[in-house]
Amino acid sequence: MAEVEHVVAVAEAAPSLASAARDLRPELSDERSAIRWLRRRVQAVRSALTALVTSVPELFGTPARLGAVRARLGLQGSGLLARPTPRTLGQ
C-alpha cells in the first residue's frame, strides 16, 4: 500500500498525469499504457478517500485528495493507506 500511496502522491504533485506516468514508469514505451496504469491507482485511492471523508465527521469538507487528507490529519509521508488507526483518523 505504501507504494500505491507514493504513486498517487507523485501524481497529485505532477503538472499532468502524463508527466507523472512518464516519471513513474519510464520502462513502458507506450505512454498510454503508463497513463492507464497510473489512472487505475489514482482512481482506486480517490474512491477510498471519498468513502473516508464522507464517513468520518472530522474530515467533512476535506477534498478526496491524498495530500488534503494527510494535511487535515497532520500526517507526513506515507502510511495513511497502509494501516488506518483511530489516531490517523483523528479520533
RAZI-V94311 format. One record per residue. N is the residue number from 0. D_LAST is the distance of its C-alpha to the last C-alpha in whole Angstrom. Layout:
n: <N | N>
d_last: <D_LAST | D_LAST>
//
This chain:
n: <0 | 1 | 2 | 3 | 4 | 5 | 6 | 7 | 8 | 9 | 10 | 11 | 12 | 13 | 14 | 15 | 16 | 17 | 18 | 19 | 20 | 21 | 22 | 23 | 24 | 25 | 26 | 27 | 28 | 29 | 30 | 31 | 32 | 33 | 34 | 35 | 36 | 37 | 38 | 39 | 40 | 41 | 42 | 43 | 44 | 45 | 46 | 47 | 48 | 49 | 50 | 51 | 52 | 53 | 54 | 55 | 56 | 57 | 58 | 59 | 60 | 61 | 62 | 63 | 64 | 65 | 66 | 67 | 68 | 69 | 70 | 71 | 72 | 73 | 74 | 75 | 76 | 77 | 78 | 79 | 80 | 81 | 82 | 83 | 84 | 85 | 86 | 87 | 88 | 89 | 90>
d_last: <22 | 22 | 26 | 25 | 22 | 25 | 27 | 25 | 24 | 28 | 29 | 26 | 28 | 32 | 34 | 34 | 34 | 37 | 37 | 34 | 35 | 38 | 36 | 34 | 37 | 40 | 42 | 42 | 45 | 44 | 42 | 41 | 40 | 38 | 36 | 36 | 34 | 32 | 31 | 30 | 27 | 26 | 26 | 24 | 21 | 22 | 22 | 19 | 17 | 18 | 17 | 13 | 13 | 15 | 13 | 9 | 10 | 8 | 11 | 14 | 17 | 16 | 19 | 19 | 20 | 19 | 19 | 18 | 14 | 14 | 15 | 13 | 10 | 13 | 14 | 17 | 20 | 19 | 16 | 14 | 16 | 17 | 15 | 11 | 9 | 5 | 6 | 8 | 6 | 4 | 0>
//
